[in-house]
Amino acid sequence: MAQVSEGPGLYQLAEEHEELRAAVRALAEKEIAPYAAEVDEQERYPREALDALVKAGFHAVHIPEAYGGQGADAVAACIVIEEVARVDASASLIPAVNKLGTQPMLLAASEELKKQVMPEIAAGASASYGLSEREAGSDTASMRTRAQRDGDTWVLNGTKCWITNAGESTWYTVMAVTDPDAPKKSQGISAFAVHKDDPGFSVGPKEKKLGIKGSPTREIYFENCTIPADRIIGEPGTGLKTALKTLEHTRPTIGAQALGIAQGALDASIAYVKERKQFGQSIADFQGVQFMLADMGMKIETARHMVYASAAASERGDARASFMASAAKTYASDIAMEVTTDAVQLFGGAGYTRDFPVERMMRDAKITQIYEGTNQIQRMVMARQLLKG
Ligand SMILES: Cc1cc2nc3c(=O)[nH]c(=O)nc-3n(C[C@H](O)[C@H](O)[C@H](O)COP(=O)(O)OP(=O)(O)OC[C@H]3O[C@@H](n4cnc5c(N)ncnc54)[C@H](O)[C@@H]3O)c2cc1C
């Protein structure tokens, strides 16, 4: 699998990356795109996409070879997510959330825990990430879910909300308060690996959403949920640090998802404006339309550079990785919203119907400005880094 270090540098991807893109694009167009409208309409899990991604080994390319995975680098993981999102944003959450759910373990779990979880994910099981709570969204440190040590076990109680792919995943990384008296709230939080069959674990009904309707979002419940003591990820009290470090690695993947949605909307727009005739000519001949296409393409190209550069920075552990991850996620998601809105405009009335994919892309784009930290929170992260000097 592609590795950043093998590439000729920032401004040209490695040959393996381009080969990977071609392979994922072919698979996405053949096996995922045909079901995207139906998945959205019926608000159902993109089972065909899951099967195709697992069969091709594209569902979690970031899992290291040592655990039976592909060992692909962060840029490669972004390319997979981008190419799937180009045809179906819901399906792109399969590789994206597999990375989000496992990254805390890759960063901080014991070797034994990694050996327990990673091969399962590499073989096709899914992982989710449980940080948010109803009253602790942007303010993550004010979470209430508790984990208490009891002999050889940890016992969890509480509710996490907005959990992507909950109910489909086998493993859940869950952050919970282990020391309510810690001097700083953030130092009293620990991370745990919870299995779907652990006693006391359950999932709630699906949220009814504006977009990414094929990806279930649910609450997850812990009622005296009892897990073995060695399922803690890292040392007690390090959970929030690990959860936030994880986002440095995964915000580029949300940027990649946004980028893919925007590219899909531009591609659909280009095809449509060449076909559609008004005033006796193709609407692609009008300069007003051409300028819109040019702006859309320019924004997408800028976002693509930022996404790949931020992914490579996270891979290298670059000191600017946190700033770049927030910048890439924010920029790519903001332009995805703009580009998809312009795509609907270019389709005219047809764009406002479900007969064409651009209205779905516009609805799907919106979430990329909200999750993994809203774009306001990203701007706070960026400003903090800048002011730190
Ligand atoms: C579909 C979906 C999937 C999700 N998947 C997951 C998941 O898998 N795992 C998980 O843990 N979470 C997940 N989330 C949660 C998501 O990360 C949160 O919704 C997000 O972080 C915002 O939190 P909130 O909804 O509580 O909004 P709030 O924090 O209540 O924010 C409301 C508004 O206030 C603004 N705001 C808040 N604080 C500030 C501030 N200090 N300065 C300026 N503005 C501020 C926000 O930007 C926003 O505009 C998901 C959410 C959705 C909708």
The ligand as a Gaussian input file, in Angstrom:
#p B3LYP/6-31G(d) Opt

LIG

0 1
 C      -24.829000      13.106000      11.946000
 C      -23.883000      13.285000      13.095000
 C      -22.909000      12.333000      13.339000
 C      -22.049000      12.466000      14.430000
 N      -21.147000      11.470000      14.714000
 C      -20.473000      11.494000      15.895000
 C      -19.695000      10.357000      16.322000
 O      -19.593000       9.343000      15.617000
 N      -19.095000      10.405000      17.529000
 C      -19.188000      11.495000      18.360000
 O      -18.619000      11.462000      19.442000
 N      -19.904000      12.592000      17.970000
 C      -20.554000      12.610000      16.775000
 N      -21.307000      13.696000      16.390000
 C      -21.399000      14.853000      17.297000
 C      -20.781000      16.115000      16.728000
 O      -19.382000      16.043000      16.770000
 C      -21.366000      17.295000      17.523000
 O      -22.710000      17.438000      17.104000
 C      -20.602000      18.566000      17.331000
 O      -19.326000      18.478000      17.909000
 C      -21.329000      19.782000      17.920000
 O      -21.807000      19.549000      19.209000
 P      -23.334000      19.905000      19.541000
 O      -24.190000      19.245000      18.526000
 O      -23.606000      19.613000      20.968000
 O      -23.438000      21.468000      19.282000
 P      -23.155000      22.634000      20.354000
 O      -21.857000      22.404000      21.019000
 O      -24.383000      22.786000      21.189000
 O      -23.021000      23.882000      19.388000
 C      -24.138000      24.644000      18.922000
 C      -23.582000      25.854000      18.153000
 O      -22.799000      26.665000      19.051000
 C      -21.513000      26.866000      18.530000
 N      -20.526000      26.936000      19.610000
 C      -20.399000      26.103000      20.693000
 N      -19.377000      26.504000      21.463000
 C      -18.818000      27.591000      20.840000
 C      -17.722000      28.437000      21.138000
 N      -16.955000      28.255000      22.215000
 N      -17.452000      29.463000      20.281000
 C      -18.216000      29.660000      19.171000
 N      -19.270000      28.878000      18.836000
 C      -19.562000      27.842000      19.666000
 C      -21.255000      25.634000      17.640000
 O      -20.247000      25.882000      16.689000
 C      -22.639000      25.458000      17.012000
 O      -22.806000      26.333000      15.933000
 C      -22.137000      13.605000      15.268000
 C      -23.111000      14.578000      14.999000
 C      -23.988000      14.434000      13.943000
 C      -25.051000      15.471000      13.717000

